[in-house]
């Protein structure tokens, strides 16, 4: 029997009340609800995150030079969220928002932490609860594979933050193959459940093997897996075979970047194949998105969006975004309303039947009724952003986008007519600009007034630890 969220059951109960009479319907609803709750296991939850992937760099996004057949298959099985956003335009803060379900500005996690195992400040604060911790208490097996980047001190590690099974690296990046172990961040050992383990194959493919093994191993119990690739983040180190497939791309950087995405696509395909082989496809809700937009430098493409990683223009925060749950969500369609990585936590807790926390309310919403077509309206009327390096703030309210960078005047764009943010309407509509500015100011008063840690003060893209001993 398929697992049906309680919200869906409630909808059927309401329909029954109006159809066959109040008394009979309530008796029937009690029987049906009890049977679904007792007989059906909650669904599995798979969250796949790519790293620095450009908005245009996937087949389902229209890319002609970077085919992604496995991701395209996922898009055909579910919904492509064409207004999908993350909470921040670069790595660690974006992941902090995802795993807490809260704007990371609420607790000041707005920089990338340095890899300093002895530093007990630079990491996702222990005052915040990650949603996998709630899932674990609800009987889920929880797993993390890939990139962490939420603090190097032991208390920040995934094993201490709700993950039962772990495999990956703790820092902000890593070499992909043929690295010599060292103390530099990108040369550290890969850890399995906190203990070093040798990895001989390409790291992206290793993550795919581990993910497939995880979902196969736990096919008879509900699980949550956070599969956080570091591909296609630099340094670009694809296999020679995969690089040769993209010989037609003249730009050497983009050629290697494309090969990295292709390897990631294979790893995702292996994971999806394991779901199919074990009969878990219809029992698994899947999210896929990039942690931020593609970086500037000629490798990535965010077309037709303006801006890059680190920007609050659309190119930094508007990302490829898929959601799939066969039998529950429509297949092969676009969903145009705003959704956010913030919504993953709320949705996961809802499908697991876990009550959302009340002491620190989540900023996301449960997407189930919206994506299934059972609720009229939009998940978000507004989404906000704050980025500290450029001292920038932004708000999207419906089709309107407001952005202010540093001491510059606020800018206004209509994204329905101008997705590329080319025509600043602030002077033409000063009243609306002032209104949105006021809303941003009100939101800012709810956020932390201080950075949790200074961390990295910039986001260098040209040097990597282990190549010259420098720290990133």
C-alpha positions as CSV (number, residue, x, y, z in Angstrom):
1,X,0.0,0.0,0.0
2,X,1.3,3.4,-0.9
3,X,2.2,5.8,1.9
4,X,-0.2,8.7,2.0
5,X,0.6,11.8,4.0
6,X,-1.9,12.6,6.8
7,X,-2.7,15.8,5.0
8,X,-3.9,13.9,2.0
9,X,-6.0,11.7,4.2
10,X,-7.5,14.8,5.9
11,X,-8.5,16.1,2.4
12,X,-10.3,12.9,1.7
13,X,-12.1,13.0,5.0
14,X,-13.3,16.5,4.3
15,X,-14.6,15.5,0.9
16,X,-16.4,12.5,2.4
17,X,-18.2,14.7,5.0
18,X,-19.8,16.6,2.2
19,X,-20.5,13.6,0.1
20,X,-22.0,10.8,2.2
21,X,-23.0,12.5,5.4
22,X,-21.3,13.6,8.5
23,X,-21.7,10.6,10.8
24,X,-20.9,7.9,8.3
25,X,-18.0,9.9,6.9
26,X,-16.4,10.4,10.3
27,X,-16.6,6.7,11.1
28,X,-15.1,5.8,7.8
29,X,-12.4,8.5,8.1
30,X,-11.4,7.1,11.5
31,X,-11.1,3.6,10.1
32,X,-9.1,4.7,6.9
33,X,-6.8,7.0,8.8
34,X,-6.0,4.4,11.4
35,X,-5.2,1.8,8.7
36,X,-2.9,4.2,6.7
37,X,-1.0,5.2,9.8
38,X,-0.6,1.7,11.0
39,X,0.0,-0.1,7.7
40,X,2.1,2.4,5.7
41,X,5.7,3.3,6.4
42,X,6.6,7.0,6.0
43,X,8.4,7.8,2.8
44,X,12.1,7.9,2.3
45,X,13.7,11.4,1.8
46,X,16.7,11.9,-0.6
47,X,18.2,15.4,-0.8
48,X,20.8,15.8,-3.6
49,X,22.9,19.0,-3.7
50,X,25.4,19.9,-6.4
51,X,28.1,22.5,-5.7
52,X,28.5,25.7,-7.8
53,X,26.4,24.3,-10.7
54,X,25.3,27.0,-13.1
55,X,21.6,27.7,-13.7
56,X,21.8,26.7,-17.3
57,X,24.2,23.7,-16.9
58,X,21.9,20.7,-17.1
59,X,19.9,19.1,-19.9
60,X,16.6,19.8,-18.2
61,X,17.6,23.5,-18.1
62,X,18.2,23.5,-21.8
63,X,22.0,22.9,-21.9
64,X,23.2,21.8,-25.3
65,X,26.8,21.1,-24.4
66,X,26.4,19.4,-21.0
67,X,24.0,16.4,-21.3
68,X,22.6,15.1,-18.0
69,X,20.4,12.1,-18.9
70,X,20.0,11.0,-15.3
71,X,18.9,14.4,-14.0
72,X,16.7,14.7,-17.0
73,X,15.0,11.4,-16.1
74,X,14.4,12.8,-12.6
75,X,12.9,15.9,-14.1
76,X,10.6,13.8,-16.2
77,X,9.5,11.9,-13.2
78,X,8.7,15.0,-11.2
79,X,8.5,18.7,-11.2
80,X,11.0,21.3,-12.4
81,X,10.7,24.3,-10.0
82,X,11.4,27.2,-12.3
83,X,11.5,29.7,-9.4
84,X,13.6,27.5,-7.1
85,X,15.9,29.4,-4.7
86,X,18.6,28.8,-2.1
87,X,19.0,31.0,1.0
88,X,22.5,32.3,0.3
89,X,24.8,32.8,-2.8
90,X,27.6,30.6,-1.5
91,X,28.5,27.3,0.2
92,X,28.3,27.1,4.0
93,X,25.6,29.6,4.8
94,X,23.4,28.0,2.1
95,X,23.9,24.6,3.7
96,X,23.1,26.0,7.2
97,X,19.8,27.4,5.9
98,X,19.0,24.0,4.2
99,X,19.7,21.8,7.2
100,X,18.0,24.0,9.8
101,X,15.1,25.2,7.7
102,X,15.7,28.7,9.0
103,X,17.2,31.8,7.5
104,X,20.9,31.5,8.5
105,X,20.9,35.2,9.1
106,X,18.8,34.5,12.2
107,X,21.8,33.0,13.9
108,X,24.6,34.9,12.1
109,X,26.0,32.0,10.0
110,X,26.9,34.2,7.0
111,X,30.5,33.3,6.1
112,X,32.3,30.2,5.1
113,X,34.1,28.8,8.2
114,X,37.8,28.2,7.9
115,X,39.0,24.6,8.4
116,X,40.2,25.0,12.0
117,X,39.5,21.9,14.1
118,X,40.7,23.7,17.2
119,X,38.2,26.6,16.7
120,X,34.9,26.0,18.5
121,X,33.2,29.1,17.1
122,X,33.5,28.6,13.4
123,X,30.7,26.2,12.7
124,X,26.9,25.9,12.6
125,X,26.0,26.8,16.2
126,X,24.9,24.1,18.5
127,X,22.0,26.2,19.6
128,X,20.4,25.2,16.2
129,X,18.8,21.8,15.7
130,X,19.3,20.2,12.2
131,X,16.1,18.6,10.9
132,X,17.8,15.1,10.5
133,X,17.9,15.1,14.3
134,X,14.1,15.1,14.4
135,X,14.0,12.4,11.7
136,X,16.3,10.2,13.7
137,X,14.1,10.5,16.8
138,X,11.1,9.6,14.6
139,X,12.7,6.3,13.6
140,X,14.5,7.3,10.4
141,X,18.0,6.0,9.5
142,X,19.8,9.2,8.6
143,X,22.9,9.4,6.3
144,X,25.2,12.1,5.0
145,X,27.5,11.5,2.0
146,X,29.8,14.1,0.4
147,X,30.7,17.7,1.5
148,X,30.0,19.0,5.0
149,X,31.5,22.6,5.4
150,X,29.6,23.4,8.6
151,X,32.5,23.5,11.1
152,X,35.7,21.5,11.6
153,X,35.7,21.1,15.4
154,X,34.5,17.7,16.5
155,X,31.2,19.0,18.0
156,X,30.2,20.3,14.6
157,X,30.7,17.1,12.7
158,X,27.7,15.3,11.1
159,X,27.8,12.4,13.6
160,X,27.0,14.9,16.3
161,X,24.3,16.7,14.3
162,X,21.8,13.9,13.7
163,X,23.5,11.7,11.1
164,X,23.8,8.0,11.9
165,X,25.9,7.0,8.9
166,X,28.5,9.3,7.3
167,X,31.0,9.3,4.5
168,X,32.8,12.3,3.1
169,X,35.0,15.3,4.0
170,X,34.5,17.9,6.7
171,X,35.9,21.0,4.9
172,X,34.8,23.2,2.1
173,X,36.3,21.3,-0.7
174,X,38.5,18.4,-1.8
175,X,40.6,17.0,-4.6
176,X,38.8,14.4,-6.7
177,X,41.5,11.9,-7.5
178,X,45.2,11.1,-7.0
179,X,45.7,13.3,-4.0
180,X,48.5,12.8,-1.5
181,X,47.2,12.9,2.0
182,X,48.2,16.0,4.0
183,X,47.1,18.5,6.5
184,X,45.8,21.0,4.0
185,X,42.0,21.1,3.8
186,X,41.7,19.7,0.3
187,X,44.1,16.8,1.0
188,X,42.5,15.4,4.2
189,X,41.4,11.8,4.4
190,X,37.8,10.9,3.5
191,X,36.0,9.9,6.7
192,X,33.6,7.0,7.2
193,X,31.7,7.5,10.5
194,X,34.4,9.8,11.6
195,X,37.4,7.5,10.8
196,X,39.8,7.8,7.9
197,X,39.2,5.6,4.9
198,X,41.2,5.3,1.7
199,X,39.4,6.1,-1.5
200,X,41.0,4.9,-4.7
201,X,38.4,5.9,-7.3
202,X,37.2,9.3,-8.5
203,X,35.6,10.9,-5.5
204,X,32.3,11.8,-7.3
205,X,31.8,8.2,-8.4
206,X,32.7,7.0,-4.9
207,X,29.9,9.2,-3.5
208,X,27.5,7.6,-6.0
209,X,28.5,4.1,-5.0
210,X,28.0,5.0,-1.3
211,X,24.6,6.5,-1.9
212,X,23.4,3.4,-3.9
213,X,24.7,1.2,-1.1
214,X,22.9,3.2,1.6
215,X,19.5,3.1,-0.1
216,X,19.9,-0.6,-0.8
217,X,21.0,-1.4,2.7
218,X,18.0,0.3,4.3
219,X,15.3,-0.7,1.8
220,X,13.2,-2.1,4.6
221,X,13.1,0.9,6.9
222,X,12.5,4.7,6.4
223,X,15.6,6.6,5.7
224,X,16.9,10.1,5.0
225,X,20.0,10.7,2.9
226,X,21.7,14.0,2.4
227,X,23.9,13.5,-0.7
228,X,26.0,16.6,-1.0
229,X,28.4,16.4,-4.0
230,X,31.3,18.8,-4.2
231,X,31.1,18.6,-8.0
232,X,31.3,20.7,-10.0
233,X,33.2,22.9,-7.6
234,X,36.9,23.5,-8.4
235,X,39.4,22.1,-8.7
236,X,38.2,20.5,-11.9
237,X,39.7,17.0,-12.0
238,X,37.5,14.7,-14.1
239,X,38.7,11.3,-15.3
240,X,40.6,11.3,-18.7
241,X,37.8,9.2,-20.2
242,X,35.1,11.7,-19.2
243,X,37.2,14.7,-20.3
244,X,37.6,13.2,-23.7
245,X,33.8,13.0,-24.2
246,X,33.7,16.8,-24.1
247,X,36.6,17.5,-26.5
248,X,34.2,19.6,-28.6
249,X,34.0,22.3,-25.9
250,X,36.8,24.8,-26.8
251,X,37.0,26.5,-23.4
252,X,39.3,24.2,-21.4
253,X,37.8,25.3,-18.1
254,X,34.3,24.7,-19.2
255,X,35.3,21.3,-20.8
256,X,36.6,20.0,-17.4
257,X,33.6,21.5,-15.6
258,X,31.2,19.8,-18.0
259,X,33.0,16.5,-17.5
260,X,32.7,16.9,-13.7
261,X,28.9,17.5,-14.0
262,X,28.7,14.4,-16.3
263,X,30.4,12.2,-13.6
264,X,28.0,13.6,-11.0
265,X,25.1,12.7,-13.3
266,X,26.4,9.2,-13.5
267,X,26.6,9.0,-9.7
268,X,23.1,10.3,-9.3
269,X,22.0,7.7,-11.9
270,X,23.5,4.9,-9.9
271,X,21.6,6.1,-6.8
272,X,18.3,6.3,-8.8
273,X,19.0,2.8,-10.2
274,X,19.3,1.4,-6.7
275,X,16.0,2.9,-5.8
276,X,14.4,1.2,-8.8
277,X,16.1,-2.1,-8.2
278,X,14.9,-2.2,-4.6
279,X,11.3,-1.1,-5.4
280,X,11.7,2.2,-3.5
281,X,11.0,4.7,-6.3
282,X,7.3,5.4,-5.3
283,X,8.3,5.4,-1.6
284,X,10.9,8.1,-2.0
285,X,10.6,11.9,-2.2
286,X,13.6,13.4,-4.0
287,X,15.0,17.0,-4.0
288,X,17.8,18.2,-6.3
289,X,19.3,21.7,-6.5
290,X,22.6,23.5,-6.5
291,X,23.9,25.1,-3.3
292,X,24.2,28.4,-5.2
293,X,24.7,29.8,-8.7
294,X,27.7,29.1,-10.9
295,X,30.9,31.1,-10.3
296,X,32.3,33.8,-12.5
297,X,35.2,32.8,-14.7
298,X,34.0,31.2,-17.9
299,X,33.3,27.7,-16.7
300,X,29.7,28.0,-15.6
301,X,26.6,29.5,-17.3
302,X,23.8,31.1,-15.4
303,X,22.0,32.3,-18.5
304,X,19.6,34.0,-18.8
305,X,20.2,35.2,-15.2
306,X,22.3,38.1,-14.1
307,X,25.2,37.6,-11.7
308,X,27.2,34.8,-10.2
309,X,28.0,32.9,-7.1
310,X,28.3,35.5,-4.2
311,X,25.7,37.8,-5.8
312,X,22.1,38.4,-4.7
313,X,21.2,39.0,-8.3
314,X,19.3,35.9,-9.6
315,X,22.5,34.2,-10.9
316,X,23.7,33.7,-7.3
317,X,20.5,32.4,-5.7
318,X,18.1,31.1,-8.4
319,X,19.2,27.5,-9.1
320,X,18.2,24.4,-11.0
321,X,15.6,22.8,-8.7
322,X,13.8,19.5,-9.0
323,X,11.3,17.7,-6.7
324,X,10.0,14.2,-7.4
325,X,7.6,11.8,-5.7
326,X,6.0,9.4,-8.2
327,X,2.3,8.9,-7.6
328,X,2.0,12.0,-5.5
329,X,3.3,14.8,-7.6
330,X,2.7,15.4,-11.3
331,X,5.4,14.1,-13.6
332,X,7.3,16.1,-16.3
333,X,5.8,19.5,-15.5
334,X,7.1,22.9,-14.5
335,X,6.1,24.5,-11.2
336,X,6.4,28.3,-11.6
337,X,5.8,29.5,-8.0
338,X,8.6,30.4,-5.6
339,X,10.1,27.5,-3.6
340,X,13.2,27.5,-1.4
341,X,15.7,25.2,0.1
342,X,14.2,26.3,3.3
343,X,11.2,24.2,2.4
344,X,13.1,20.9,2.5
345,X,13.0,20.7,6.3
346,X,9.3,21.6,6.7
347,X,8.4,19.1,3.9
348,X,10.6,16.3,5.3
349,X,9.1,16.7,8.8
350,X,5.6,16.7,7.4
351,X,6.0,13.5,5.4
352,X,7.6,11.9,8.4
353,X,4.7,12.9,10.6
354,X,7.0,14.9,12.9
355,X,5.6,18.1,14.5
356,X,7.6,21.2,13.5
357,X,9.5,22.9,16.4
358,X,7.7,25.7,18.2
359,X,10.7,27.2,20.1
360,X,12.5,28.1,16.9
361,X,9.9,28.2,14.1
362,X,11.0,27.1,10.6
363,X,11.0,29.7,7.8
364,X,10.1,27.1,5.1
365,X,6.7,25.6,4.3
366,X,5.5,22.1,3.7
367,X,5.4,21.9,-0.1
368,X,3.3,18.7,-0.3
369,X,-0.2,20.3,-0.8
370,X,1.1,22.8,-3.3
371,X,3.1,20.4,-5.5
372,X,0.4,17.8,-5.4
373,X,-2.2,20.4,-6.5
374,X,-4.3,20.1,-3.3
375,X,-3.9,23.7,-2.2
376,X,-4.7,26.9,-4.0
377,X,-2.2,29.7,-3.6
378,X,1.6,29.9,-3.5
379,X,4.1,28.5,-1.0
380,X,5.8,31.9,-0.5
381,X,4.5,35.4,-0.9
382,X,8.0,36.7,-0.2
383,X,11.5,35.4,0.2
384,X,14.4,37.4,1.7
385,X,18.2,37.3,1.5
386,X,21.2,38.9,3.3
387,X,24.8,38.5,2.1
388,X,27.4,39.9,4.4
389,X,30.6,40.1,2.2
390,X,28.9,42.6,-0.1
391,X,26.6,43.9,2.6
392,X,23.7,43.1,0.3
393,X,20.0,42.5,1.0
394,X,17.3,41.3,-1.4
395,X,13.6,40.5,-1.4
396,X,11.4,38.8,-4.0
397,X,7.7,39.6,-3.5
398,X,5.6,38.0,-6.3
399,X,7.2,39.2,-9.6
400,X,9.0,42.1,-7.9
401,X,12.6,41.8,-6.9
402,X,14.3,44.4,-4.7
403,X,18.1,44.4,-4.2
404,X,20.4,46.8,-2.4
405,X,24.2,46.4,-2.4
406,X,26.3,48.3,0.2
407,X,25.6,52.0,0.2
408,X,24.1,52.0,-3.3
409,X,20.5,52.9,-3.9
410,X,18.0,50.1,-4.0
411,X,17.2,48.5,-7.4
412,X,13.8,47.2,-8.5
413,X,13.1,44.6,-11.2
414,X,10.0,42.8,-12.5
415,X,11.2,39.2,-12.9
416,X,8.2,38.2,-14.9
417,X,9.1,40.6,-17.7
418,X,12.8,40.9,-17.0
419,X,14.3,37.7,-15.5
420,X,17.8,38.9,-16.5
421,X,17.4,42.0,-14.2
422,X,18.5,44.4,-17.0
423,X,15.9,47.2,-16.5
424,X,16.1,48.9,-13.1
425,X,12.6,50.3,-12.3
426,X,13.5,52.0,-9.0
427,X,13.2,55.5,-10.3
428,X,10.1,54.8,-12.4
429,X,8.3,53.2,-9.4
430,X,9.8,54.9,-6.3
431,X,6.8,54.1,-4.2
432,X,7.1,50.4,-4.7
433,X,10.9,50.6,-4.2
434,X,10.4,52.3,-0.9
435,X,7.7,49.8,0.2
436,X,10.0,46.8,-0.5
437,X,12.9,48.6,1.2
438,X,10.7,49.0,4.3
439,X,9.8,45.3,4.2
440,X,13.5,44.4,4.0
441,X,14.3,46.7,7.0
442,X,11.5,45.0,9.0
443,X,12.9,41.6,8.2
444,X,16.4,42.6,9.1
445,X,15.2,43.6,12.6
446,X,14.3,39.9,13.1
447,X,17.7,38.7,12.1
448,X,21.0,38.5,14.1
449,X,22.8,41.8,14.3
450,X,26.2,40.1,14.5
451,X,28.2,37.6,12.5
452,X,28.6,34.4,14.3
453,X,32.2,34.2,13.1
454,X,34.3,36.1,10.6
455,X,35.4,33.0,8.7
456,X,36.7,33.6,5.2
457,X,36.5,37.2,4.1
458,X,36.4,36.5,0.4
459,X,35.7,33.6,-1.9
460,X,38.9,32.9,-3.9
461,X,38.5,30.7,-7.0
462,X,42.0,30.5,-8.3
463,X,44.0,28.7,-5.6
464,X,43.3,25.5,-3.7
465,X,44.9,24.0,-0.6
466,X,47.3,21.3,-1.4
467,X,48.4,22.8,-4.7
468,X,50.6,25.5,-3.1
469,X,49.9,25.0,0.6
470,X,47.6,28.0,0.9
471,X,44.5,28.1,3.0
472,X,41.0,28.7,1.5
